[in-house]
Amino acid sequence: MTARGLRFFVDSADPDIWRQYAKQGWLHGATTNPLILERAGLAVTIDTARALVSAAGEIGLSEL
């Protein structure tokens, strides 16, 4: 969902947080980086990235 062409993203590696904001209807996608992954207690690996991309797709996020 966009508002006047705006797309909102959350800086998080937590799909539960993504889900919470996606239900509100304003979240377009999520961004993350190695520091965010480490703070979430996740390994900085391609497998982690794949799992997060999969979770984002299940939630319906357009971009990750």
MODELLER restraints for C-alpha pairs under 7 A, 6 or more apart:
rsr = mdl.restraints
at = mdl.atoms
rsr.add(forms.Gaussian(group=physical.xy_distance, feature=features.Distance(at['CA:1:A'], at['CA:25:A']), mean=6.42, stdev=0.5))
rsr.add(forms.Gaussian(group=physical.xy_distance, feature=features.Distance(at['CA:1:A'], at['CA:26:A']), mean=5.78, stdev=0.5))
rsr.add(forms.Gaussian(group=physical.xy_distance, feature=features.Distance(at['CA:1:A'], at['CA:28:A']), mean=6.44, stdev=0.5))
rsr.add(forms.Gaussian(group=physical.xy_distance, feature=features.Distance(at['CA:2:A'], at['CA:26:A']), mean=6.92, stdev=0.5))
rsr.add(forms.Gaussian(group=physical.xy_distance, feature=features.Distance(at['CA:7:A'], at['CA:28:A']), mean=5.64, stdev=0.5))
rsr.add(forms.Gaussian(group=physical.xy_distance, feature=features.Distance(at['CA:8:A'], at['CA:26:A']), mean=6.65, stdev=0.5))
rsr.add(forms.Gaussian(group=physical.xy_distance, feature=features.Distance(at['CA:8:A'], at['CA:27:A']), mean=5.31, stdev=0.5))
rsr.add(forms.Gaussian(group=physical.xy_distance, feature=features.Distance(at['CA:8:A'], at['CA:28:A']), mean=5.32, stdev=0.5))
rsr.add(forms.Gaussian(group=physical.xy_distance, feature=features.Distance(at['CA:8:A'], at['CA:29:A']), mean=6.79, stdev=0.5))
rsr.add(forms.Gaussian(group=physical.xy_distance, feature=features.Distance(at['CA:9:A'], at['CA:27:A']), mean=5.92, stdev=0.5))
rsr.add(forms.Gaussian(group=physical.xy_distance, feature=features.Distance(at['CA:9:A'], at['CA:28:A']), mean=5.74, stdev=0.5))
rsr.add(forms.Gaussian(group=physical.xy_distance, feature=features.Distance(at['CA:9:A'], at['CA:29:A']), mean=4.78, stdev=0.5))
rsr.add(forms.Gaussian(group=physical.xy_distance, feature=features.Distance(at['CA:9:A'], at['CA:30:A']), mean=4.95, stdev=0.5))
rsr.add(forms.Gaussian(group=physical.xy_distance, feature=features.Distance(at['CA:9:A'], at['CA:31:A']), mean=6.62, stdev=0.5))
rsr.add(forms.Gaussian(group=physical.xy_distance, feature=features.Distance(at['CA:10:A'], at['CA:29:A']), mean=6.70, stdev=0.5))
rsr.add(forms.Gaussian(group=physical.xy_distance, feature=features.Distance(at['CA:10:A'], at['CA:30:A']), mean=4.80, stdev=0.5))
rsr.add(forms.Gaussian(group=physical.xy_distance, feature=features.Distance(at['CA:10:A'], at['CA:31:A']), mean=6.16, stdev=0.5))
rsr.add(forms.Gaussian(group=physical.xy_distance, feature=features.Distance(at['CA:11:A'], at['CA:30:A']), mean=5.85, stdev=0.5))
rsr.add(forms.Gaussian(group=physical.xy_distance, feature=features.Distance(at['CA:11:A'], at['CA:31:A']), mean=4.85, stdev=0.5))
rsr.add(forms.Gaussian(group=physical.xy_distance, feature=features.Distance(at['CA:11:A'], at['CA:32:A']), mean=5.63, stdev=0.5))
rsr.add(forms.Gaussian(group=physical.xy_distance, feature=features.Distance(at['CA:12:A'], at['CA:30:A']), mean=6.51, stdev=0.5))
rsr.add(forms.Gaussian(group=physical.xy_distance, feature=features.Distance(at['CA:12:A'], at['CA:31:A']), mean=6.35, stdev=0.5))
rsr.add(forms.Gaussian(group=physical.xy_distance, feature=features.Distance(at['CA:12:A'], at['CA:32:A']), mean=5.71, stdev=0.5))
rsr.add(forms.Gaussian(group=physical.xy_distance, feature=features.Distance(at['CA:12:A'], at['CA:36:A']), mean=6.43, stdev=0.5))
rsr.add(forms.Gaussian(group=physical.xy_distance, feature=features.Distance(at['CA:13:A'], at['CA:32:A']), mean=5.99, stdev=0.5))
rsr.add(forms.Gaussian(group=physical.xy_distance, feature=features.Distance(at['CA:13:A'], at['CA:36:A']), mean=6.39, stdev=0.5))
rsr.add(forms.Gaussian(group=physical.xy_distance, feature=features.Distance(at['CA:13:A'], at['CA:37:A']), mean=5.86, stdev=0.5))
rsr.add(forms.Gaussian(group=physical.xy_distance, feature=features.Distance(at['CA:13:A'], at['CA:40:A']), mean=6.45, stdev=0.5))
rsr.add(forms.Gaussian(group=physical.xy_distance, feature=features.Distance(at['CA:15:A'], at['CA:55:A']), mean=6.49, stdev=0.5))
rsr.add(forms.Gaussian(group=physical.xy_distance, feature=features.Distance(at['CA:19:A'], at['CA:59:A']), mean=6.20, stdev=0.5))
rsr.add(forms.Gaussian(group=physical.xy_distance, feature=features.Distance(at['CA:21:A'], at['CA:27:A']), mean=5.82, stdev=0.5))
rsr.add(forms.Gaussian(group=physical.xy_distance, feature=features.Distance(at['CA:28:A'], at['CA:61:A']), mean=5.62, stdev=0.5))
rsr.add(forms.Gaussian(group=physical.xy_distance, feature=features.Distance(at['CA:28:A'], at['CA:62:A']), mean=5.76, stdev=0.5))
rsr.add(forms.Gaussian(group=physical.xy_distance, feature=features.Distance(at['CA:28:A'], at['CA:63:A']), mean=6.65, stdev=0.5))
rsr.add(forms.Gaussian(group=physical.xy_distance, feature=features.Distance(at['CA:29:A'], at['CA:61:A']), mean=4.96, stdev=0.5))
rsr.add(forms.Gaussian(group=physical.xy_distance, feature=features.Distance(at['CA:29:A'], at['CA:62:A']), mean=5.62, stdev=0.5))
rsr.add(forms.Gaussian(group=physical.xy_distance, feature=features.Distance(at['CA:29:A'], at['CA:63:A']), mean=4.56, stdev=0.5))
rsr.add(forms.Gaussian(group=physical.xy_distance, feature=features.Distance(at['CA:29:A'], at['CA:64:A']), mean=5.29, stdev=0.5))
rsr.add(forms.Gaussian(group=physical.xy_distance, feature=features.Distance(at['CA:30:A'], at['CA:63:A']), mean=6.58, stdev=0.5))
rsr.add(forms.Gaussian(group=physical.xy_distance, feature=features.Distance(at['CA:30:A'], at['CA:64:A']), mean=4.74, stdev=0.5))
rsr.add(forms.Gaussian(group=physical.xy_distance, feature=features.Distance(at['CA:31:A'], at['CA:64:A']), mean=5.55, stdev=0.5))
rsr.add(forms.Gaussian(group=physical.xy_distance, feature=features.Distance(at['CA:34:A'], at['CA:44:A']), mean=5.91, stdev=0.5))
rsr.add(forms.Gaussian(group=physical.xy_distance, feature=features.Distance(at['CA:37:A'], at['CA:43:A']), mean=6.70, stdev=0.5))
rsr.add(forms.Gaussian(group=physical.xy_distance, feature=features.Distance(at['CA:37:A'], at['CA:44:A']), mean=6.36, stdev=0.5))
rsr.add(forms.Gaussian(group=physical.xy_distance, feature=features.Distance(at['CA:38:A'], at['CA:44:A']), mean=6.99, stdev=0.5))
rsr.add(forms.Gaussian(group=physical.xy_distance, feature=features.Distance(at['CA:53:A'], at['CA:64:A']), mean=6.68, stdev=0.5))
rsr.add(forms.Gaussian(group=physical.xy_distance, feature=features.Distance(at['CA:56:A'], at['CA:64:A']), mean=6.93, stdev=0.5))
